[in-house]
Amino acid sequence: MKTVTISARGQVAIPKEIRGALHIKEGDKLILELKDGKILLEPAVAINIPRSQAWFWSEEIQEEIKESEKDFRSGNSRGYKNIDKLIDDLNDD
């Protein structure tokens, strides 16, 4: 656990070993969140996108989502009233 000091301008320096472990460098963006009385900082890949959620915004995933939406709109989807049937179908795929 590290202790940091807040400057007169409200700035905090993140220790070098923490920046290194998170691959944070000068100019990177961080998302700041107040949660349960604590300050959370998370590296961002773009404004307001936490690095931990970046996979969702990749071109590949976004393309899969678009294809799924097209299938659903065209009626190419299934509904299940029985969980066992859903599991069987998932196992078959």
N, C-alpha and C positions, 0 to 999 in steps of 0.2 A: 504494500500500500504506500502510495506517495502522497506527500502534502505539497500543495502549491500555494503561492501567494497571489492575491488579486492586486493589480497595480491601481494607481490612482484613476486610471482611465477605464477600469473594469476588465483589464486584460489578464489572461492566465497563460503561462507557458506550459506546454505539454512536454514532459520529460522525453529526452532523446530515445530511451529504450522503449517507451510506449509508442512513440511515433514510428520507430523502426518495426516494432512487432505488428503494427497496423498498416504499414506501408504508407504513412501519411507524410506528404512533403509540402514544401512551401507552395501556396496557391491552391491547395486542395480545399474542397468545401466540406464542412461538417454540419450535420443536422443536430440542433440543440433542442432538447425536449425536457420539460419539467414533469416529473412523474413521482407521485407519492412523496413529495418533499425532497426529491433528489434531482440533480442535473444529469441528464444523459447526453452524451455526445456520440454520434455515429458517423463514420466516413460516408460521404455521398458520392455517387458516380455522376450525378447531374443534380441540378437544383431540386431539392426535395425528394430525391430518390436515394434511400439508404443503400449502401453497397450490398448489404445482405439480401436486398430485394431486386438487385440488378438483373438477375437471371430472367425474371418475368418480362423485362422490357427488351430482351434480346430479339433480333429480327426473326430467329427461328421460332421462338415461343409465340411471338405476336402473329406470325403466319399461321401457326397451328390453331390459335384462337380464332382467327378469321375464318379458317376452313371449318372449324367446329360450328361457328355461328351460321355459316352458309348451309351446312348440313341440317342444322336444327330448323332454320327458316324454311327449308325445302321439304321438311317432314321426314328427313332421313335420320330419325332418332327413335328410341324405344322407351317406353315407360314400364315400370315394374311395380307390381303390387305385392310381390313376394321376394324377399331378400335372397332366398336360396337360388331363385332363377337368375337374379342379377349376378350372384357369385359364380354360378355355373357358366354364364355367358362370358364373364371376365376371364375365367380360367380357360375357356375355349379359345379366346383371342390370344 
